């Protein structure tokens, strides 16, 4: 993989792809029912919902393969997938043990702390989620510790140590429409009231590791067939939980994928997606133009 400011190519990203056949063979996922597809510009809402701690994380039958990808990334690209600023160590240790205890109680998994010298990195190698730690300092929340194996078009090196405003700087409408809402929400969050939300994007391949602001196109291009191939739906199940001792916030990000063809079985969902896209006016302002141009016409063909 490239270093510095160079961006990875399609072939370089493919080195860390999971076994796509496992995802392709799986039935239509239940998480399609959890998508917030109400017609409205997505930048006007945070879309958070209350969360039962018992369902905080989401281990499933893809766990072994996804953890294998994580282990390879930690071995090959450690500086690209983990960082913890020194002043965040205490909060990171607390976060690690909160995650470990949840996995022990709710998933029957005991963390092997020997797999990495830093507890947050060690525990991240036992869960499918990426783990991001927000610490309040200098009058703002900052992203001060991060285990990031499955980013969606961003890089650890661009975000670590940044304030929430700087982290979300590239997000359209964030500064004007969401910045104050997010900061106030963070400050009000209590340890016993975690929340969650989902997002949705469309990608031309089932790659989990996408540490690049620009999505490289596959060498064969994108020619969408009647069943939606080669497009994939990619959703992040994001949770936010306040830590009782440090007051830091632990943000978890679980990437889930399914072939777009599953919308042929869920035309109700397809119709809702189309209505949502149409309500945006210009969906190019929210998603990669190439993906919109490939996905929306196919979606319209099956939803109308």
Backbone torsions as a table, in degrees:
resi	resn	phi	psi	omega
1	UNK	NA	153.0	-177.6
2	UNK	-72.8	162.0	177.4
3	UNK	-120.5	170.0	178.7
4	UNK	66.9	-136.5	-175.6
5	UNK	-92.0	-2.6	179.9
6	UNK	-70.3	146.1	-176.1
7	UNK	-100.9	145.3	-178.3
8	UNK	-71.1	147.4	176.1
9	UNK	-86.0	172.2	175.8
10	UNK	-56.2	-47.0	-177.9
11	UNK	-63.7	-36.3	179.0
12	UNK	-68.8	-39.4	176.3
13	UNK	-66.1	-36.5	-177.5
14	UNK	-63.6	-21.8	178.9
15	UNK	-61.1	-26.4	-176.6
16	UNK	-113.1	24.3	177.2
17	UNK	-77.8	141.3	173.4
18	UNK	-74.1	176.9	178.3
19	UNK	-72.8	102.0	-175.3
20	UNK	-62.0	-27.1	-177.4
21	UNK	-63.6	-29.8	179.1
22	UNK	-67.3	-40.1	179.5
23	UNK	-74.4	-37.6	-179.5
24	UNK	-66.8	-32.1	-177.8
25	UNK	-82.8	-14.3	-177.3
26	UNK	-73.1	151.5	177.3
27	UNK	-69.4	171.1	177.4
28	UNK	-54.6	126.1	-172.8
29	UNK	-75.4	147.5	178.5
30	UNK	-69.7	-20.4	-178.0
31	UNK	-67.2	-14.9	174.1
32	UNK	-58.5	-31.8	179.8
33	UNK	-72.5	-14.8	-176.9
34	UNK	-92.6	-7.7	-178.3
35	UNK	-67.5	137.9	175.2
36	UNK	-90.0	100.3	-173.5
37	UNK	-111.1	20.0	179.8
38	UNK	-63.4	133.8	179.6
39	UNK	-62.2	112.8	178.2
40	UNK	179.8	147.2	175.7
41	UNK	-58.4	126.5	-174.1
42	UNK	-65.1	-20.7	-178.6
43	UNK	-75.6	-7.5	-178.7
44	UNK	-88.7	-4.3	-175.2
45	UNK	-142.3	148.6	174.3
46	UNK	-85.6	-32.6	175.5
47	UNK	72.4	23.3	-179.2
48	UNK	-81.3	149.2	178.2
49	UNK	-132.9	151.1	179.3
50	UNK	-66.1	154.2	-172.5
51	UNK	-135.9	131.5	171.9
52	UNK	-73.9	127.9	-178.2
53	UNK	-56.2	-30.0	-179.5
54	UNK	-63.7	-21.2	179.1
55	UNK	-113.5	25.7	-175.4
56	UNK	-58.4	-55.6	178.8
57	UNK	-101.3	169.9	-171.4
58	UNK	-137.7	64.8	175.3
59	UNK	-65.6	142.1	179.8
60	UNK	-148.9	-168.3	-173.0
61	UNK	-73.2	-5.1	173.6
62	UNK	-89.7	1.8	-170.6
63	UNK	-59.5	-48.2	-175.4
64	UNK	-59.6	-46.4	-178.9
65	UNK	-66.3	-39.7	-178.4
66	UNK	-71.9	-35.6	176.1
67	UNK	-68.6	-31.6	175.7
68	UNK	-63.4	-41.4	176.6
69	UNK	-62.3	-42.2	178.2
70	UNK	-59.8	-45.5	-178.7
71	UNK	-61.8	-39.8	179.1
72	UNK	-66.1	-38.8	178.4
73	UNK	-66.4	-41.8	178.0
74	UNK	-63.9	-34.2	179.2
75	UNK	-74.1	-40.5	-173.5
76	UNK	-90.0	-35.2	-171.6
77	UNK	-135.9	54.4	-173.3
78	UNK	-56.9	-38.0	-177.4
79	UNK	-71.0	-18.4	-178.1
80	UNK	-91.6	-14.4	-173.6
81	UNK	-118.6	-8.7	179.1
82	UNK	-148.6	137.8	173.0
83	UNK	-156.3	143.9	174.4
84	UNK	-143.5	117.8	177.3
85	UNK	-70.0	146.0	-169.9
86	UNK	-58.8	-37.5	-178.1
87	UNK	-71.8	-11.0	179.9
88	UNK	-97.6	3.3	-174.4
89	UNK	-58.8	-45.4	-178.0
90	UNK	-61.8	-45.4	178.9
91	UNK	-65.2	-37.1	179.3
92	UNK	-66.1	-39.1	176.1
93	UNK	-62.9	-43.4	178.5
94	UNK	-60.8	-45.2	179.5
95	UNK	-59.8	-42.5	-178.6
96	UNK	-60.2	-43.3	-176.9
97	UNK	-76.0	-27.6	173.6
98	UNK	-65.3	-44.3	178.0
99	UNK	-64.8	-44.1	-178.6
100	UNK	-61.7	-41.1	-179.6
101	UNK	-67.0	-38.6	177.6
102	UNK	-62.6	-44.7	-179.4
103	UNK	-63.9	-36.6	178.8
104	UNK	-66.0	-46.3	-174.6
105	UNK	-76.0	-44.0	-169.3
106	UNK	-101.0	-16.7	-178.7
107	UNK	-125.3	-3.0	179.9
108	UNK	65.6	28.0	-178.1
109	UNK	-110.4	126.5	174.6
110	UNK	-100.4	126.7	-176.3
111	UNK	-73.1	132.6	172.5
112	UNK	-91.6	100.3	-174.6
113	UNK	-69.6	-12.3	-176.9
114	UNK	-78.0	-7.7	-174.8
115	UNK	-73.4	-16.3	177.8
116	UNK	-157.8	143.1	-178.3
117	UNK	-67.6	-22.0	178.6
118	UNK	-99.0	127.9	-176.7
119	UNK	-56.8	-38.9	-178.4
120	UNK	-66.8	-38.4	176.2
121	UNK	-67.7	-41.2	-179.4
122	UNK	-60.6	-47.3	-178.0
123	UNK	-69.6	-30.1	180.0
124	UNK	-66.3	-22.5	177.6
125	UNK	-81.0	3.7	177.4
126	UNK	-114.1	-5.4	-178.7
127	UNK	-125.2	152.9	180.0
128	UNK	-78.3	-16.9	-179.2
129	UNK	-76.9	148.9	161.4
130	UNK	-82.1	151.9	-174.4
131	UNK	-124.5	123.1	-179.8
132	UNK	-124.4	131.4	-175.9
133	UNK	-111.5	121.5	177.8
134	UNK	-101.0	126.5	-178.5
135	UNK	-119.2	135.1	179.4
136	UNK	-87.6	120.0	177.6
137	UNK	-156.7	153.6	178.1
138	UNK	53.2	35.3	175.2
139	UNK	76.8	13.8	-178.4
140	UNK	-155.1	162.2	174.7
141	UNK	-84.9	136.7	-178.3
142	UNK	-129.0	145.1	176.2
143	UNK	-84.0	95.9	-169.5
144	UNK	-108.8	-7.2	173.0
145	UNK	-148.7	142.9	-171.9
146	UNK	-158.3	127.4	166.7
147	UNK	-111.2	111.8	-168.0
148	UNK	-133.5	91.6	177.3
149	UNK	-97.6	-28.3	-173.1
150	UNK	-122.8	57.9	-179.8
151	UNK	-71.2	154.2	176.3
152	UNK	-109.1	83.6	175.1
153	UNK	68.8	42.2	169.8
154	UNK	-153.2	166.3	-174.6
155	UNK	-126.0	143.6	177.7
156	UNK	-55.1	-44.6	-175.6
157	UNK	-62.4	-24.0	-179.7
158	UNK	-84.4	-16.7	-170.0
159	UNK	-118.3	-27.7	-172.1
160	UNK	-60.4	133.6	179.8
161	UNK	82.4	-3.1	-176.5
162	UNK	-85.9	155.2	173.9
163	UNK	-73.5	166.9	-179.3
164	UNK	-59.3	-39.4	178.8
165	UNK	-62.6	-42.0	179.5
166	UNK	-70.8	-36.9	178.2
167	UNK	-61.0	-41.6	-176.6
168	UNK	-95.1	12.0	-177.2
169	UNK	-50.6	-44.2	-179.4
170	UNK	-72.3	-11.4	-176.1
171	UNK	-76.5	120.9	-178.4
172	UNK	-60.0	137.4	175.3
173	UNK	74.2	-2.9	-174.1
174	UNK	-61.7	-50.1	-173.8
175	UNK	-60.5	-44.0	-175.2
176	UNK	-81.6	-35.2	-169.4
177	UNK	-107.7	-24.1	-172.4
178	UNK	-125.8	-20.6	-171.3
179	UNK	-54.1	-52.8	-177.7
180	UNK	-67.4	-38.0	177.7
181	UNK	-59.8	-45.0	-178.2
182	UNK	-65.0	-47.1	-178.5
183	UNK	-61.3	-44.0	178.5
184	UNK	-64.6	-39.9	-179.9
185	UNK	-64.3	-45.1	178.1
186	UNK	-56.0	-44.9	-175.0
187	UNK	-69.7	-23.4	-179.0
188	UNK	-91.6	-12.2	-173.6
189	UNK	-66.8	134.0	-179.4
190	UNK	-109.1	154.3	-177.9
191	UNK	-58.3	-29.7	-176.5
192	UNK	-94.7	10.2	-178.9
193	UNK	-131.9	64.2	177.0
194	UNK	-66.8	158.8	179.8
195	UNK	-132.7	167.0	178.3
196	UNK	-147.9	163.2	176.2
197	UNK	-155.6	168.0	174.7
198	UNK	-129.3	150.3	168.1
199	UNK	-123.4	179.4	-178.9
200	UNK	-147.5	130.7	170.5
201	UNK	-135.4	170.1	179.1
202	UNK	-123.1	132.7	-178.9
203	UNK	-128.5	158.2	-178.4
204	UNK	-89.8	5.1	179.7
205	UNK	-161.0	156.8	-176.6
206	UNK	-90.0	60.4	177.5
207	UNK	-98.1	134.0	176.8
208	UNK	-85.2	-38.2	-173.1
209	UNK	-92.3	101.3	-177.1
210	UNK	-127.1	67.5	-177.5
211	UNK	-85.5	62.2	-176.5
212	UNK	-151.7	134.0	178.1
213	UNK	-71.7	-15.6	179.8
214	UNK	-119.9	123.0	-176.5
215	UNK	-77.7	115.3	177.2
216	UNK	-72.0	135.8	179.4
217	UNK	-80.5	148.9	176.8
218	UNK	-63.6	150.4	-176.5
219	UNK	-61.0	-26.7	-179.6
220	UNK	-88.5	2.4	178.8
221	UNK	76.9	-169.5	-179.4
222	UNK	-125.3	105.5	174.7
223	UNK	-120.7	100.0	-172.6
224	UNK	-72.9	128.0	179.6
225	UNK	-92.0	178.2	-176.3
226	UNK	-61.2	-28.7	-179.3
227	UNK	-93.8	10.1	176.5
228	UNK	90.7	-6.8	178.3
229	UNK	-65.8	144.2	6.8
230	UNK	-97.0	21.9	-172.2
231	UNK	-76.2	147.1	177.7
232	UNK	-128.4	141.5	171.4
233	UNK	-86.4	132.5	-179.8
234	UNK	-124.9	124.1	-178.8
235	UNK	-127.6	138.5	173.3
236	UNK	-103.0	120.9	170.0
237	UNK	-89.7	107.4	-174.6
238	UNK	-106.7	133.4	175.3
239	UNK	-125.3	155.3	179.2
240	UNK	-135.7	126.7	-175.6
241	UNK	-138.2	129.0	176.6
242	UNK	-79.4	141.8	179.0
243	UNK	-95.1	133.0	-170.1
244	UNK	-68.1	-34.0	-175.0
245	UNK	-86.3	-54.2	-175.2
246	UNK	-81.9	-23.7	-174.0
247	UNK	79.1	0.4	176.8
248	UNK	-70.0	165.0	179.3
249	UNK	-113.7	130.2	177.5
250	UNK	-102.7	119.2	-179.0
251	UNK	-105.7	120.7	178.2
252	UNK	-109.7	144.0	-177.0
253	UNK	-132.6	111.6	177.8
254	UNK	-108.3	116.3	178.2
255	UNK	-87.0	129.8	177.0
256	UNK	-128.4	142.4	-173.9
257	UNK	-133.5	151.1	173.2
258	UNK	-155.6	148.1	178.3
259	UNK	-60.9	142.9	178.9
260	UNK	-59.2	-24.3	-177.9
261	UNK	-60.0	-20.4	178.8
262	UNK	-64.9	-17.7	176.1
263	UNK	-69.3	-18.3	174.3
264	UNK	-64.7	-28.6	176.8
265	UNK	-87.0	-16.1	-177.0
266	UNK	-126.4	65.6	-177.8
267	UNK	-68.8	-19.3	173.0
268	UNK	-64.6	-43.5	177.2
269	UNK	-67.0	-40.9	179.0
270	UNK	-58.8	-42.5	180.0
271	UNK	-65.1	-39.7	177.7
272	UNK	-65.7	-40.6	177.3
273	UNK	-60.9	-44.9	-178.5
274	UNK	-62.6	-43.1	178.4
275	UNK	-61.7	-38.0	178.3
276	UNK	-65.0	-49.0	178.7
277	UNK	-58.4	-44.6	-177.8
278	UNK	-64.4	-31.1	-178.7
279	UNK	-70.6	-16.9	-178.5
280	UNK	-77.7	-15.0	-176.6
281	UNK	79.4	-70.1	177.3
282	UNK	-121.3	91.8	-178.5
283	UNK	-63.3	-17.7	177.6
284	UNK	-61.2	-25.0	-178.7
285	UNK	-74.2	-10.5	-177.6
286	UNK	-113.5	-24.5	-175.5
287	UNK	-134.9	164.0	177.5
288	UNK	-54.9	123.0	-176.6
289	UNK	-51.9	-42.2	-179.0
290	UNK	-61.1	-37.6	-179.8
291	UNK	-70.1	-40.7	177.6
292	UNK	-62.1	-46.2	-178.7
293	UNK	-62.5	-30.6	-180.0
294	UNK	-84.1	-38.5	-169.6
295	UNK	-86.9	-46.6	-172.0
296	UNK	-61.8	-43.9	177.2
297	UNK	-60.7	-40.0	177.3
298	UNK	-65.6	-42.7	178.8
299	UNK	-59.6	-42.3	179.7
300	UNK	-64.1	-34.5	-178.0
301	UNK	-68.5	-25.5	-179.0
302	UNK	-102.9	-15.2	-174.1
303	UNK	-98.6	-22.2	-176.1
304	UNK	-98.7	NA	NA
